Amino acid sequence: MQLNDEEQAMLAGELGSARQWAIKHQLAVGRFFDAPDLVRVGQAHIMADTESLGWAGIAWLEALAALPKAERRVSIPTITDPRGLDFASYRRLKQTEAMADLEARTIRAFEALGVLMTNTCINYQTVLPPVRGEHMAYGDTGVVIYCNSVLGARSNFEGGPSALAAGLTARTPRYGYHVDVNRVGSKHFELRCRPRDLSEWGALGGIVGRASNSYWEVPVLTGLTTPPSSDELKHFGAALASFGSVALYHIPGVTPEAATLTAAFAGRRPPPAIALEAGDLAGFCAEYAATGDKVDVVVFAAPQLSLLEMEKVASLIAGRRLNADTTLIVATSPEIKFAADRMGLTHAIEEAGGIVAAGVCFYQSYAREMAEANGWQRLLTNSAKLVNIIAGYGYRPALASMERCIDSAVAGRIV
């Protein structure tokens, strides 16, 4: 890999041991992917919850945080993915003091490194969205696919250490979705129905993800007559990335790199379209149906909720009361939680018995331990991404619209 003078200085340790570690890490990643050099990035986004970090990861962060300030501070705006615990609500969820201690240690280390504790997987809706063509080093898969596709920015899926390395060096290896040739459509899907709600947009993402099933596939979706909303694209992309490891999609006339179907395929003849009918969406949702079952916990998360989603949850539950045996958890970003507090949305949800958790995402929050502590098995959500992930933590997941989730939380069974 070719390095300029500043990068050579980092490698030689002239800019401190933290940046020396960071660029060595990036060179190892870049060589694996045949990157010719490094590309400058505008932001880094670190996915490093305490459950994933573990004791060793936290101790490693603390060692970096103990370096002299000039050596350890990140070089560009560096933000965080959801954390493992909300200090305002963790006791209600039966998370432990040991978990809280690990979280506090991690936060102190990140802050010493100059990292902004945004604690969100919807930074494109709440912090600072990138612009078309801007190179980023983002960690969360839902963040990457939204910013690559909807905004036309450029990022690969960056692991936690790689994202922190990018924050320190202001660079990342130039491979994958930083390169034009990899951003061309490869599969064509024709949608012959329109999803009715966010759970069906997630189901659509799951279907396309399963059919793509590769980081290097770029699906192109046609058939929409009006553009989807930001929240609809958020759920579609999050599920697409979860079920298929996909990092980029195009919707001609909607996403910025695909003004037309021809542009989506860079002038090449589009491949034959795979038709997607209403029955396909219904079949996917049927895989996660459990009508009549007792519901232990209803979760709105993965991705975190926008302010408009928060308003809808509040309006659906206002004046009602949760079943005594059902827990409702609503996860959002700290910024949106502040706005929801100010607008009375949090009060409406919590007055009904729900829990609004800020800066967390359910599956990154010691989900297995919470299930054991609370006796939870059946989980209901409107997030297709979450149903794909959460069974691995011992849950029996079910998928439904937001309206059915709220009705079920009140009834204590899946309606």
Secondary structure, DSSP 8 states (H G I E B T S, - for coil): ----HHHHHHHTTTT-HHHHHHHHHHHHHHHHTT--SEEE-S-EEE---HHHHHHHHHHHHHHHHTS-HHHHS-SS-EEE--BS--TTTTTTTT--HHHHHHHHHHHHHHHHTT-B----S-HHHHT----TT-B-B--SHHHHHHHHHTS--B-----HHHHHHHHHHSEEE--GGGSGGGGS--EEEEE-S---SHHHHHHHHHHHHHHH-STT--EEEE--SS---HHHHHHHHHHHHHHH-----B-TTTSTT-SSHHHHTTTS-----EEE-HHHHHHHHHHT--TT-B-SEEEEEEEEE-HHHHHHHHHHHTT----TT-EEEEEE-HHHHHHHHHHTHHHHHHHTT-EEEESB-GGGS-HHHHHHHHT--EEEES-HHHHHHHGGGT-EEEE--HHHHHHHHHHTB--
